[in-house]
């Protein structure tokens, strides 16, 4: 059994309709406790992220994993299944902004 998703919290900070019809801009603060993970999921649009604190390994179904540390950005294309795993010794905090299809849920678990 792998790391747990227990204690993982996504807090929505802001949401607005984009100038592009049918698109939404959503910004979140995402926290992952030490030794835990987000769980495999996807988003219906781009995720532009910045790791505020901690260290993660971003695991993908269709590409090599990406290691991201505090102060580093990341970009995940639309509908790409991924899992953020906290591999550090502090809670991971990341700021993520999404440019998504407003007719679909922000997060789809896989």
Rosetta constraint file for C-alpha pairs under 8 A:
AtomPair CA 3 CA 35 HARMONIC 6.20 0.50
AtomPair CA 3 CA 36 HARMONIC 4.97 0.50
AtomPair CA 3 CA 37 HARMONIC 6.06 0.50
AtomPair CA 3 CA 85 HARMONIC 7.87 0.50
AtomPair CA 4 CA 35 HARMONIC 7.62 0.50
AtomPair CA 4 CA 36 HARMONIC 4.99 0.50
AtomPair CA 4 CA 37 HARMONIC 6.06 0.50
AtomPair CA 4 CA 39 HARMONIC 7.97 0.50
AtomPair CA 5 CA 32 HARMONIC 7.98 0.50
AtomPair CA 5 CA 36 HARMONIC 5.65 0.50
AtomPair CA 5 CA 37 HARMONIC 5.21 0.50
AtomPair CA 5 CA 38 HARMONIC 5.62 0.50
AtomPair CA 5 CA 39 HARMONIC 6.13 0.50
AtomPair CA 6 CA 36 HARMONIC 7.12 0.50
AtomPair CA 7 CA 32 HARMONIC 6.88 0.50
AtomPair CA 7 CA 33 HARMONIC 6.35 0.50
AtomPair CA 8 CA 30 HARMONIC 7.55 0.50
AtomPair CA 8 CA 31 HARMONIC 5.72 0.50
AtomPair CA 8 CA 32 HARMONIC 4.77 0.50
AtomPair CA 8 CA 33 HARMONIC 6.50 0.50
AtomPair CA 8 CA 36 HARMONIC 7.58 0.50
AtomPair CA 8 CA 37 HARMONIC 7.35 0.50
AtomPair CA 8 CA 38 HARMONIC 6.50 0.50
AtomPair CA 9 CA 30 HARMONIC 5.78 0.50
AtomPair CA 9 CA 31 HARMONIC 5.23 0.50
AtomPair CA 9 CA 32 HARMONIC 6.80 0.50
AtomPair CA 10 CA 28 HARMONIC 6.33 0.50
AtomPair CA 10 CA 29 HARMONIC 5.81 0.50
AtomPair CA 10 CA 30 HARMONIC 4.40 0.50
AtomPair CA 10 CA 31 HARMONIC 6.46 0.50
AtomPair CA 11 CA 28 HARMONIC 5.38 0.50
AtomPair CA 11 CA 29 HARMONIC 5.18 0.50
AtomPair CA 11 CA 30 HARMONIC 6.31 0.50
AtomPair CA 12 CA 26 HARMONIC 7.34 0.50
AtomPair CA 12 CA 27 HARMONIC 6.06 0.50
AtomPair CA 12 CA 28 HARMONIC 4.36 0.50
AtomPair CA 12 CA 29 HARMONIC 6.52 0.50
AtomPair CA 13 CA 26 HARMONIC 7.68 0.50
AtomPair CA 13 CA 27 HARMONIC 5.50 0.50
AtomPair CA 13 CA 28 HARMONIC 5.15 0.50
AtomPair CA 13 CA 29 HARMONIC 6.85 0.50
AtomPair CA 14 CA 26 HARMONIC 5.80 0.50
AtomPair CA 14 CA 27 HARMONIC 5.32 0.50
AtomPair CA 14 CA 28 HARMONIC 7.18 0.50
AtomPair CA 15 CA 24 HARMONIC 7.20 0.50
AtomPair CA 15 CA 25 HARMONIC 5.68 0.50
AtomPair CA 15 CA 26 HARMONIC 4.44 0.50
AtomPair CA 15 CA 27 HARMONIC 6.51 0.50
AtomPair CA 16 CA 24 HARMONIC 5.93 0.50
AtomPair CA 16 CA 25 HARMONIC 5.35 0.50
AtomPair CA 16 CA 26 HARMONIC 6.66 0.50
AtomPair CA 17 CA 22 HARMONIC 7.98 0.50
AtomPair CA 17 CA 23 HARMONIC 6.34 0.50
AtomPair CA 17 CA 24 HARMONIC 4.59 0.50
AtomPair CA 17 CA 25 HARMONIC 6.12 0.50
AtomPair CA 18 CA 22 HARMONIC 7.80 0.50
AtomPair CA 18 CA 23 HARMONIC 5.45 0.50
AtomPair CA 18 CA 24 HARMONIC 5.12 0.50
AtomPair CA 18 CA 25 HARMONIC 5.92 0.50
AtomPair CA 18 CA 99 HARMONIC 7.96 0.50
AtomPair CA 19 CA 23 HARMONIC 7.65 0.50
AtomPair CA 22 CA 101 HARMONIC 5.96 0.50
AtomPair CA 22 CA 102 HARMONIC 5.62 0.50
AtomPair CA 22 CA 103 HARMONIC 7.33 0.50
AtomPair CA 23 CA 99 HARMONIC 6.56 0.50
AtomPair CA 23 CA 100 HARMONIC 5.37 0.50
AtomPair CA 23 CA 101 HARMONIC 4.78 0.50
AtomPair CA 23 CA 102 HARMONIC 5.21 0.50
AtomPair CA 24 CA 98 HARMONIC 7.72 0.50
AtomPair CA 24 CA 99 HARMONIC 5.70 0.50
AtomPair CA 24 CA 100 HARMONIC 5.23 0.50
AtomPair CA 24 CA 101 HARMONIC 6.28 0.50
AtomPair CA 24 CA 102 HARMONIC 5.36 0.50
AtomPair CA 25 CA 97 HARMONIC 7.03 0.50
AtomPair CA 25 CA 98 HARMONIC 5.55 0.50
AtomPair CA 25 CA 99 HARMONIC 4.76 0.50
AtomPair CA 25 CA 100 HARMONIC 6.47 0.50
AtomPair CA 26 CA 97 HARMONIC 5.65 0.50
AtomPair CA 26 CA 98 HARMONIC 5.11 0.50
AtomPair CA 26 CA 99 HARMONIC 6.77 0.50
AtomPair CA 26 CA 100 HARMONIC 7.86 0.50
AtomPair CA 27 CA 95 HARMONIC 7.26 0.50
AtomPair CA 27 CA 96 HARMONIC 5.67 0.50
AtomPair CA 27 CA 97 HARMONIC 4.25 0.50
AtomPair CA 27 CA 98 HARMONIC 6.25 0.50
AtomPair CA 28 CA 95 HARMONIC 5.84 0.50
AtomPair CA 28 CA 96 HARMONIC 5.29 0.50
AtomPair CA 28 CA 97 HARMONIC 6.40 0.50
AtomPair CA 29 CA 93 HARMONIC 6.85 0.50
AtomPair CA 29 CA 94 HARMONIC 5.77 0.50
AtomPair CA 29 CA 95 HARMONIC 4.76 0.50
AtomPair CA 29 CA 96 HARMONIC 6.43 0.50
AtomPair CA 30 CA 92 HARMONIC 7.84 0.50
AtomPair CA 30 CA 93 HARMONIC 5.68 0.50
AtomPair CA 30 CA 94 HARMONIC 5.18 0.50
AtomPair CA 30 CA 95 HARMONIC 6.35 0.50
AtomPair CA 30 CA 96 HARMONIC 7.27 0.50
AtomPair CA 31 CA 91 HARMONIC 6.69 0.50
AtomPair CA 31 CA 92 HARMONIC 5.40 0.50
AtomPair CA 31 CA 93 HARMONIC 4.61 0.50
AtomPair CA 31 CA 94 HARMONIC 6.56 0.50
AtomPair CA 32 CA 36 HARMONIC 6.15 0.50
AtomPair CA 32 CA 37 HARMONIC 6.31 0.50
AtomPair CA 32 CA 38 HARMONIC 6.91 0.50
AtomPair CA 32 CA 85 HARMONIC 7.87 0.50
AtomPair CA 32 CA 86 HARMONIC 6.40 0.50
AtomPair CA 32 CA 91 HARMONIC 5.71 0.50
AtomPair CA 32 CA 92 HARMONIC 4.98 0.50
AtomPair CA 32 CA 93 HARMONIC 6.72 0.50
AtomPair CA 33 CA 37 HARMONIC 7.80 0.50
AtomPair CA 33 CA 86 HARMONIC 6.97 0.50
AtomPair CA 33 CA 90 HARMONIC 7.22 0.50
AtomPair CA 33 CA 91 HARMONIC 4.56 0.50
AtomPair CA 33 CA 92 HARMONIC 6.35 0.50
AtomPair CA 34 CA 86 HARMONIC 5.76 0.50
AtomPair CA 34 CA 87 HARMONIC 7.03 0.50
AtomPair CA 34 CA 88 HARMONIC 6.49 0.50
AtomPair CA 34 CA 89 HARMONIC 5.89 0.50
AtomPair CA 34 CA 90 HARMONIC 5.68 0.50
AtomPair CA 34 CA 91 HARMONIC 5.26 0.50
AtomPair CA 34 CA 92 HARMONIC 7.25 0.50
AtomPair CA 35 CA 85 HARMONIC 7.42 0.50
AtomPair CA 35 CA 86 HARMONIC 5.61 0.50
AtomPair CA 35 CA 87 HARMONIC 6.29 0.50
AtomPair CA 35 CA 88 HARMONIC 7.63 0.50
AtomPair CA 36 CA 85 HARMONIC 6.10 0.50
AtomPair CA 36 CA 86 HARMONIC 5.69 0.50
AtomPair CA 37 CA 83 HARMONIC 6.78 0.50
AtomPair CA 37 CA 84 HARMONIC 5.47 0.50
AtomPair CA 37 CA 85 HARMONIC 4.13 0.50
AtomPair CA 37 CA 86 HARMONIC 5.90 0.50
AtomPair CA 38 CA 83 HARMONIC 5.64 0.50
AtomPair CA 38 CA 84 HARMONIC 5.24 0.50
AtomPair CA 38 CA 85 HARMONIC 6.51 0.50
AtomPair CA 39 CA 82 HARMONIC 7.87 0.50
AtomPair CA 39 CA 83 HARMONIC 5.25 0.50
AtomPair CA 39 CA 84 HARMONIC 7.12 0.50
AtomPair CA 39 CA 109 HARMONIC 7.44 0.50
AtomPair CA 39 CA 110 HARMONIC 7.98 0.50
AtomPair CA 40 CA 81 HARMONIC 6.25 0.50
AtomPair CA 40 CA 82 HARMONIC 5.29 0.50
AtomPair CA 40 CA 83 HARMONIC 4.60 0.50
AtomPair CA 40 CA 109 HARMONIC 6.04 0.50
AtomPair CA 40 CA 110 HARMONIC 5.30 0.50
AtomPair CA 41 CA 81 HARMONIC 5.26 0.50
AtomPair CA 41 CA 82 HARMONIC 5.62 0.50
AtomPair CA 41 CA 83 HARMONIC 6.57 0.50
AtomPair CA 41 CA 107 HARMONIC 6.53 0.50
AtomPair CA 41 CA 108 HARMONIC 5.39 0.50
AtomPair CA 41 CA 109 HARMONIC 4.23 0.50
AtomPair CA 41 CA 110 HARMONIC 5.11 0.50
AtomPair CA 42 CA 78 HARMONIC 7.51 0.50
AtomPair CA 42 CA 79 HARMONIC 5.18 0.50
AtomPair CA 42 CA 80 HARMONIC 5.57 0.50
AtomPair CA 42 CA 81 HARMONIC 4.72 0.50
AtomPair CA 42 CA 82 HARMONIC 6.36 0.50
AtomPair CA 42 CA 107 HARMONIC 5.87 0.50
AtomPair CA 42 CA 108 HARMONIC 5.33 0.50
AtomPair CA 42 CA 109 HARMONIC 6.66 0.50
AtomPair CA 42 CA 110 HARMONIC 7.52 0.50
AtomPair CA 43 CA 47 HARMONIC 7.46 0.50
AtomPair CA 43 CA 78 HARMONIC 6.02 0.50
AtomPair CA 43 CA 79 HARMONIC 5.34 0.50
AtomPair CA 43 CA 80 HARMONIC 7.30 0.50
AtomPair CA 43 CA 100 HARMONIC 7.32 0.50
AtomPair CA 43 CA 105 HARMONIC 7.70 0.50
AtomPair CA 43 CA 106 HARMONIC 5.59 0.50
AtomPair CA 43 CA 107 HARMONIC 5.13 0.50
AtomPair CA 43 CA 108 HARMONIC 6.35 0.50
AtomPair CA 44 CA 78 HARMONIC 5.43 0.50
AtomPair CA 44 CA 79 HARMONIC 5.43 0.50
AtomPair CA 44 CA 100 HARMONIC 5.26 0.50
AtomPair CA 44 CA 101 HARMONIC 5.67 0.50
AtomPair CA 44 CA 104 HARMONIC 6.59 0.50
AtomPair CA 44 CA 105 HARMONIC 7.38 0.50
AtomPair CA 44 CA 106 HARMONIC 6.52 0.50
AtomPair CA 44 CA 107 HARMONIC 7.62 0.50
AtomPair CA 45 CA 77 HARMONIC 6.70 0.50
AtomPair CA 45 CA 78 HARMONIC 4.01 0.50
AtomPair CA 45 CA 79 HARMONIC 6.55 0.50
AtomPair CA 45 CA 98 HARMONIC 6.54 0.50
AtomPair CA 45 CA 99 HARMONIC 5.40 0.50
AtomPair CA 45 CA 100 HARMONIC 4.05 0.50
AtomPair CA 45 CA 101 HARMONIC 6.25 0.50
AtomPair CA 46 CA 75 HARMONIC 7.28 0.50
AtomPair CA 46 CA 76 HARMONIC 5.87 0.50
AtomPair CA 46 CA 77 HARMONIC 4.84 0.50
AtomPair CA 46 CA 78 HARMONIC 4.79 0.50
AtomPair CA 46 CA 98 HARMONIC 5.55 0.50
AtomPair CA 46 CA 99 HARMONIC 5.38 0.50
AtomPair CA 46 CA 100 HARMONIC 6.52 0.50
AtomPair CA 47 CA 75 HARMONIC 5.74 0.50
AtomPair CA 47 CA 76 HARMONIC 5.09 0.50
AtomPair CA 47 CA 77 HARMONIC 6.61 0.50
AtomPair CA 47 CA 78 HARMONIC 7.40 0.50
AtomPair CA 47 CA 96 HARMONIC 6.37 0.50
AtomPair CA 47 CA 97 HARMONIC 5.69 0.50
AtomPair CA 47 CA 98 HARMONIC 4.60 0.50
AtomPair CA 47 CA 99 HARMONIC 6.84 0.50
AtomPair CA 48 CA 73 HARMONIC 7.54 0.50
AtomPair CA 48 CA 74 HARMONIC 6.12 0.50
AtomPair CA 48 CA 75 HARMONIC 4.72 0.50
AtomPair CA 48 CA 76 HARMONIC 6.62 0.50
AtomPair CA 48 CA 96 HARMONIC 5.64 0.50
AtomPair CA 48 CA 97 HARMONIC 5.17 0.50
AtomPair CA 48 CA 98 HARMONIC 6.33 0.50
AtomPair CA 49 CA 73 HARMONIC 5.51 0.50
AtomPair CA 49 CA 74 HARMONIC 5.09 0.50
AtomPair CA 49 CA 75 HARMONIC 6.13 0.50
AtomPair CA 49 CA 94 HARMONIC 6.72 0.50
AtomPair CA 49 CA 95 HARMONIC 5.58 0.50
AtomPair CA 49 CA 96 HARMONIC 4.20 0.50
AtomPair CA 49 CA 97 HARMONIC 6.21 0.50
AtomPair CA 50 CA 70 HARMONIC 7.96 0.50
AtomPair CA 50 CA 71 HARMONIC 6.79 0.50
AtomPair CA 50 CA 72 HARMONIC 5.80 0.50
AtomPair CA 50 CA 73 HARMONIC 4.21 0.50
AtomPair CA 50 CA 74 HARMONIC 6.21 0.50
AtomPair CA 50 CA 94 HARMONIC 5.59 0.50
AtomPair CA 50 CA 95 HARMONIC 5.26 0.50
AtomPair CA 50 CA 96 HARMONIC 6.46 0.50
AtomPair CA 51 CA 55 HARMONIC 7.84 0.50
AtomPair CA 51 CA 68 HARMONIC 7.17 0.50
AtomPair CA 51 CA 69 HARMONIC 6.42 0.50
AtomPair CA 51 CA 70 HARMONIC 4.93 0.50
AtomPair CA 51 CA 71 HARMONIC 5.59 0.50
AtomPair CA 51 CA 72 HARMONIC 5.63 0.50
AtomPair CA 51 CA 73 HARMONIC 6.25 0.50
AtomPair CA 51 CA 92 HARMONIC 7.59 0.50
AtomPair CA 51 CA 93 HARMONIC 6.20 0.50
AtomPair CA 51 CA 94 HARMONIC 4.34 0.50
AtomPair CA 51 CA 95 HARMONIC 6.43 0.50
AtomPair CA 52 CA 70 HARMONIC 5.22 0.50
AtomPair CA 52 CA 71 HARMONIC 5.76 0.50
AtomPair CA 52 CA 72 HARMONIC 7.89 0.50
AtomPair CA 52 CA 92 HARMONIC 7.61 0.50
AtomPair CA 52 CA 93 HARMONIC 5.39 0.50
AtomPair CA 52 CA 94 HARMONIC 5.24 0.50
AtomPair CA 52 CA 95 HARMONIC 6.89 0.50
AtomPair CA 53 CA 69 HARMONIC 7.48 0.50
AtomPair CA 53 CA 70 HARMONIC 4.72 0.50
AtomPair CA 53 CA 71 HARMONIC 7.36 0.50
AtomPair CA 53 CA 90 HARMONIC 7.66 0.50
AtomPair CA 53 CA 91 HARMONIC 7.18 0.50
AtomPair CA 53 CA 92 HARMONIC 5.33 0.50
AtomPair CA 53 CA 93 HARMONIC 5.03 0.50
AtomPair CA 53 CA 94 HARMONIC 6.92 0.50
AtomPair CA 54 CA 69 HARMONIC 6.10 0.50
AtomPair CA 54 CA 70 HARMONIC 5.35 0.50
AtomPair CA 54 CA 86 HARMONIC 7.43 0.50
AtomPair CA 54 CA 88 HARMONIC 5.79 0.50
AtomPair CA 54 CA 89 HARMONIC 7.26 0.50
AtomPair CA 54 CA 90 HARMONIC 5.70 0.50
AtomPair CA 54 CA 91 HARMONIC 6.15 0.50
AtomPair CA 54 CA 92 HARMONIC 4.50 0.50
AtomPair CA 54 CA 93 HARMONIC 6.68 0.50
AtomPair CA 55 CA 67 HARMONIC 7.45 0.50
AtomPair CA 55 CA 68 HARMONIC 5.87 0.50
AtomPair CA 55 CA 69 HARMONIC 4.46 0.50
AtomPair CA 55 CA 70 HARMONIC 6.25 0.50
AtomPair CA 55 CA 86 HARMONIC 5.97 0.50
AtomPair CA 55 CA 87 HARMONIC 5.69 0.50
AtomPair CA 55 CA 88 HARMONIC 4.90 0.50
AtomPair CA 55 CA 92 HARMONIC 6.49 0.50
AtomPair CA 56 CA 67 HARMONIC 5.85 0.50
AtomPair CA 56 CA 68 HARMONIC 5.38 0.50
AtomPair CA 56 CA 69 HARMONIC 6.49 0.50
AtomPair CA 56 CA 84 HARMONIC 6.13 0.50
AtomPair CA 56 CA 85 HARMONIC 5.27 0.50
AtomPair CA 56 CA 86 HARMONIC 4.55 0.50
AtomPair CA 56 CA 87 HARMONIC 5.33 0.50
AtomPair CA 56 CA 88 HARMONIC 6.92 0.50
AtomPair CA 56 CA 92 HARMONIC 7.34 0.50
AtomPair CA 57 CA 65 HARMONIC 6.53 0.50
AtomPair CA 57 CA 66 HARMONIC 5.61 0.50
AtomPair CA 57 CA 67 HARMONIC 4.43 0.50
AtomPair CA 57 CA 68 HARMONIC 6.28 0.50
AtomPair CA 57 CA 84 HARMONIC 5.84 0.50
AtomPair CA 57 CA 85 HARMONIC 5.25 0.50
AtomPair CA 57 CA 86 HARMONIC 6.70 0.50
AtomPair CA 57 CA 87 HARMONIC 6.68 0.50
AtomPair CA 58 CA 65 HARMONIC 5.51 0.50
AtomPair CA 58 CA 66 HARMONIC 5.00 0.50
AtomPair CA 58 CA 67 HARMONIC 6.19 0.50
AtomPair CA 58 CA 68 HARMONIC 7.45 0.50
AtomPair CA 58 CA 82 HARMONIC 6.60 0.50
AtomPair CA 58 CA 83 HARMONIC 5.63 0.50
AtomPair CA 58 CA 84 HARMONIC 4.52 0.50
AtomPair CA 58 CA 85 HARMONIC 6.35 0.50
AtomPair CA 59 CA 64 HARMONIC 7.17 0.50
AtomPair CA 59 CA 65 HARMONIC 4.54 0.50
AtomPair CA 59 CA 66 HARMONIC 6.62 0.50
AtomPair CA 59 CA 82 HARMONIC 5.43 0.50
AtomPair CA 59 CA 83 HARMONIC 5.08 0.50
AtomPair CA 59 CA 84 HARMONIC 6.37 0.50
AtomPair CA 59 CA 85 HARMONIC 7.64 0.50
AtomPair CA 60 CA 64 HARMONIC 6.54 0.50
AtomPair CA 60 CA 65 HARMONIC 5.97 0.50
AtomPair CA 60 CA 80 HARMONIC 7.41 0.50
AtomPair CA 60 CA 81 HARMONIC 5.93 0.50
AtomPair CA 60 CA 82 HARMONIC 4.51 0.50
AtomPair CA 60 CA 83 HARMONIC 6.64 0.50
AtomPair CA 61 CA 80 HARMONIC 7.73 0.50
AtomPair CA 61 CA 81 HARMONIC 5.97 0.50
AtomPair CA 61 CA 82 HARMONIC 6.65 0.50
AtomPair CA 62 CA 80 HARMONIC 7.79 0.50
AtomPair CA 62 CA 81 HARMONIC 7.89 0.50
AtomPair CA 68 CA 72 HARMONIC 6.15 0.50
AtomPair CA 68 CA 73 HARMONIC 7.48 0.50
AtomPair CA 68 CA 74 HARMONIC 7.49 0.50
AtomPair CA 76 CA 80 HARMONIC 6.90 0.50
AtomPair CA 81 CA 110 HARMONIC 7.37 0.50
AtomPair CA 86 CA 91 HARMONIC 7.56 0.50
AtomPair CA 86 CA 92 HARMONIC 6.29 0.50
AtomPair CA 88 CA 92 HARMONIC 7.79 0.50
AtomPair CA 100 CA 106 HARMONIC 7.29 0.50
